[in-house]
Amino acid sequence: MVLGIVLGSLMDANFRRAVSLASAGDNLIISMFSRPISIILIVFILISLFSNFKFVKTGVRKLFSGRSGKGQED
């Protein structure tokens, strides 16, 4: 909680600066999400959000259940 209070204003100021610099370009959305690091972060966020749904958990379990290594020969 203390970390959020201390870094909140710093993050807000830098986010506002990034938005104002990006809005000087052509399109705000394209300029914010066209960098490779932002695409990677979006993918990780989506994975973490969808991994909490039951149908995703059961699908992943079914996908990897055959790879348990039991009864397989080298």
N, C-alpha and C positions, 0 to 999 in steps of 0.2 A: 504494500500500500504506500509506503514511504517512497519507494522507487518511482511509482506512478506519479506521485505528487511532485517529486523533484524533477523528473524527466518529462512530465506532461507539457509544460510550457515550452521547453526546448523542442520537443517533437512537433508541437503545434506551429511554432515559428518556422521551422524548417519545412514542414508540409506546405504551409502557406507560400513560402518562397518558391518551392518546387512547382506549385500550381500556377503561380504568377509567371514563372519563367516558361512553363509549358504552354500557357495560354497565349504567349506571344507568338508561338508557332502556328501551324495550320490547324491542327485538331488536338484538343486536350486529351481525349481518350487514347488516340493512336500514339501520341508522344509519351504518355505515361506507361503504356503497356507494350511498347514495341522493343524494349530492351530485353536482352536474354535473361538477366537476373530477375526481372519482374515476371517474365513468363514462367520461370522456374518456381518462384514464390507462389504464383497463382496455382500452378499444378500441385504443389505441396499442400496448399490451403484446401483445394478441392478434394485431394486424397484424404486429408484429415477429417473433412466434413462428411464425406460419403462413407468413410470406413466405420462410422458410428451407426449406420443403418443396418437393420437386421438382414435384408436381402443381400447386401454386399458381403457381410460376414459369412453367411451360409454359402454364397457363391465362391468365396475365396477358400473356405474349408473344403468344398467339393473339388475345387481345382487342385489343391495341394494334398488331398487325402491319398491319392495314388502314389505319391512320392515319399511315403514315410520310410521306405527302405526295408520294410519287413518282407521277408520271403524272396528277396531279389538276390540273384547270384552275380558275382563279379565276372 
